[in-house]
């Protein structure tokens, strides 16, 4: 869109929008999967989708653990992540792992704005994506040289204190399994460039050489 309202003022707006439909129709053999950490590529699913346990909360007490599906993937204690019994068999097993995210966005977009008034001109360029997830890998390590997220200040430290941030305890291996706890929203909009300019009178430039 270009416009010239007058009074030495002009402006233009441009944009783009792209949608994504990402689905694997066929692999080499039926049932074959490509696995790389938390990422899987499986027939009938998006390429490289995230695979793991679905977090439903935090175990608040021993009584809650006793009243929940039995965990056969490791010992759980109050303050640990609680996983969903996806297949409904009354036990948390590896079979309860499921799709927990998709790294491919639903769409991407961009916009550029340009305006000019007399000798001044202004250009702004931005772009973004929407609908994708990111698997946070950098702070899964338990070593001292890694900083913690600020969210960990609100970690579980007693019944009722948190229903999402688990206890801060490096020996709780249950909390380091691939799960939706590590999946974040990857949508963003970023202003990539802002440029402000002024065009001097050629006669002035000529005089000052």
N, C-alpha and C positions, 0 to 999 in steps of 0.2 A: 504494500500500500504506500503510495506516494502522494503527498499533498503539498499545496502551496497556498496557505491562507492569506498571504500578502504581508505587507509591512516588513519586508526583508526576512520573513520567517518561512522556512521549509522543513519538512520532516518526512521520514519514511519508517515503515515497520515491516519486518519480514519474519517468517517463522517456518518451522518444519515439525512434523509429527510422524512417528513411525511406530507401528504396532508389531508385536512379536507373537508368533504361534509356534512354540517349540515342543515337539513331541517325537519320540523315537518310534518309528513304525516297524523296524526290523533290525535284528542283529544277526550274527553269523549262524547261530543255532538257537532253537527254542529254549528259553530258560537261561541263556547266557547273560551275564552281567559284567560290566566294567566297573571295578571298585577301586577308589583311590581315597583312602581316609574316610571322611564323612560323606564323600560324593559317590553317587552311583549313577550308572547309565543302564536303564532297563527298558525293554520293550513296553510301550504303552505309557511311559512316563517322560517328563522333560529331561533333556540331556543334562547330566551332572547334578541331579537333584540331591538334596541333603537327606540322609537316612540315619535314624537314631530313635531314641526314646522320647515320648511326649511327656513333658513335665506337667503335673497337675497340682503341684504345691510342695510344701515342706512338711515332713513328719514333725509334729509338735510334741508328741509324747510316746512312751512305750505302749500305752493303751491304744493310741491311734495305729501304731504299727501292728499290734495284735489284731485289730479290726480291719486291716487292709489286706489285699492280696499278698501272699507270701513271695518274698523276693528270692529267686534261685540264681540271681546273677551276682550276688554278693551280700555281705552283711549290711544292714541299714540300722541307723540309730537316730534318735531325735536330732533334728537340725539338718538331716540329709534330704536330698531331692526325692520327691515321690513321683514315680512313673505310672503311666496309664496302662491298665490291663487291656490292651487293644483287642486281643483275640477272645477275651472273656472267659479264660479257663481257670480263673481264680488264682493265678500265679504270674509273677513278673519273670518272663524268660526272654531269651534272644528273639523269640518269635513275635514279641510285642514291639519290635522296632518297626518304624513306619516312615513315610515321607514327612519331614519336618521343615522343609523349605525348598525354595527354587531360586537359583542364582540368576536366572534370566528374567529381565523386567517385562512387565506387560506392555510398556511403551516407553519410547524416548522422545524428547522434544527439545526445541531450541528457539530462541527469539533474538532478534537484533533490532536495536532502535538507533536511529540517526536523526539529529536535529541540527539546523544551521540558522543562525541569526546574525546578520551583518558579517562581521569578521570572525565570529565565534562558531565552532562546531563541536558537537558532542556525540560520541558513539558508545553504545553499551551492548555487549554481547553476552548471552547466558545460555545455559544448557542444563538438562536434567534427565533423570530416569525415574520410573515409578513401578512399584510392584515386585521388586526383587528382594531377596534376602542375602545376608552375608553370614558365613559361618566364622565366628570369632575364634581364631586359633592362637593368637599371640600370647594370651595369658592363661592358657591351659597348663603351662608348666608350673611346677611347685617349688622352683628354686628361688633363692633369696634375691637374685639380681633382677627379677621381674617385679615391676610395680603392679599394684592392684587398681582396679577400676574404683572410681569414687562411689559407685553403687554399693561396694562392699562395706562401706561405713554403716549401711542399713542391714547388715547380715543378721541371720538368726543367732540369738544368744540367750534364748529361753522361750518357753511356751508363749505364743501370741506375738512375738517380736517381729517376725517376718514370715511371709508365705511364698516368697520367691527367691530371696538371697539365702543360700545355704550357709551353714556354719563355716567359719574360717578355720579349717583343720586339714592339713595336707595329707593326713593318713586316711581320709574318707574317700576311698577309691570309687565308691558309687557315684560321687558328685563329679567325677572327671570323665565319665562315659560320654560318648557322643549323644547329645540330647538337644531339645529345643531351648534349653537354658543358654546355649552358646550361639543361638541364631538371632540375628539382629535385622532390623528393617534397613534395607539398602537404598531406599528412595532418597533422592536429593535434587536440589536445584542449586546451581553454582553460577555466579557472575564471573565469567572468564576474563573479561577485559572491559575497562572503562578508559576512554581516551577523550581528553578535552584539548582542543586546539584553538589557535588564533592566527588568522592570516593577516600579516602586516601589509600596509600600503606599499606597493612596489617602489614608489618614489622615495619613501623614507628609507627603505632598504638600500636603494641606490646611493643615497646621500651618505649613509654610514658604511657603505661598501661591505 
